[in-house]
Amino acid sequence: MKSSVLERFLRYVAMDTESDPNTGLTPSTPGQYEFALKLKEELIQLGLQDVSLDDNGYLMACLPANTEEEIPTIGFIAHMDTSPDFSGKNVNPRIVAEYDGKDIVLNAEKNIILSTDHSPELKDYVGQDLIVTDGTTLLGADDKAGLSEILTAMEYLIQHPEVKHGRVMIGFTPDEEIGAGADYFDVEKFGAEFAYTIDGGQIGELEYENFNAASATIQFHGISVHPGYAYHKMINSMRISNQFISMIARCETPEHTTGYEGFYHLIGMQGSVELTTLNYIIRDHDRHKFEIKKKELVHLVRKINSEFGEGCATIDISDSYYNMREKVEPVKYIVDMAEEAMIEVGVKPIKKPIRGGTDGARLSFMGLPCPNIFGGGHNFHGKFEYIPIQSMEKACEVILKIIEKTQTLKKK
């Protein structure tokens, strides 16, 4: 499988599929749809059935069962876009064969080095083959590794009909990186009883807990007056917004939290004397603490208004997604089955909460329980991204083993 998954991966990362949160379109960029068209042709050529690509860029296909046994339909999902946080255009990957454990020069001209000080986990892959960037783009393992691994596993099953399996669905989505990957996903059409996103990081990751997530837009309204005549007249919205920022506990920001700890994260600010806007995201694994965090922002807005006048500050909060654990725990056997599959192919499971979200979180609340499994990469969304080829191979093996183990389940 090594040559197949590697060839696919190198071919896929060559396509520019950055998503864009500002277009208001689905998919948000034309490169994603162009990629979906190429994947559609590949699915058909492989021999998958019921291949469909809708106008929003959602691609689905089916590997029919080759046994008469009543086995639940299982699904595997990955996303086609790459993060807009860093350029995904003209990706120029390089293979570091039999990695020696030393720093890797990505770009000598620009002195860009993937160092073991920055990424100490590199030492875990001594002797393996790493795919790295040239230091000017991200790599795209998030989530083109997942795409490659799913399709390589499907190809294996098609080429080995002696391996019995139930019906398998695959789904490739756009715009996951901008939080819109499940917006138009047709769960009923997909028709699986449960699924897995292949969208995790390092080898062994198995996740069924994620943040509850919300976004908040807070606006501060001021009064602009000539500064020479501003005494007791000017209200500077930027200064008020700065006061608001300082009212949020420093210990509850991303750089001061880990594990199950939630945070407030200021992700954007635009300001003038008359109007300043702050954009926050709110995260917490615990639903109760999540609700408290939202109420705290509302409380701080009230405090600002009590000091500067009603209407000086306004807040709009909208929930983005919730912790999938609530929907996955009632069918916890799908997590246990993935864990057993990893162990049986020689991978040590790493079960930990996702400090973020996946399409699977929203899909779980849409009626499709959907834990997340490793794709194998590290340092996503930046120039230091890399992935061991051996981790991709193991991901393929895990997918195949899960499909094999599904035969022990009875169809509902």
Secondary structure, DSSP 8 states (H G I E B T S, - for coil): -HHHHHHHHHHHHTS--B--TTS--SSSSHHHHHHHHHHHHHHHHHT-EEEEE-TT--EEEEE---SSS----EEEEEE--B-TTS--SS---EEETT--SS-EEEETTTTEEE-TTT-GGGGGGTTS-EEE--SSS---HHHHHHHHHHHHHHHHHHH-TTS----EEEEEES-GGGT-TTTT--HHHH--SEEEEEEE-STTEEE--B-EEEEEEEEEE-B---GGG-TTT-B-HHHHHHHHHHTS-GGGSGGG--TT--EEEEEEEEE-SSEEEEEEEEEESSHHHHHHHHHHHHHHHHHHHHHH-TTSEEEEEEEEE--THHHHGGGTHHHHHHHHHHHHTT---EE--BSS--HHHHHHHTT----EEE---BSTTSTT-EEEHHHHHHHHHHHHHHHHHGGGS---
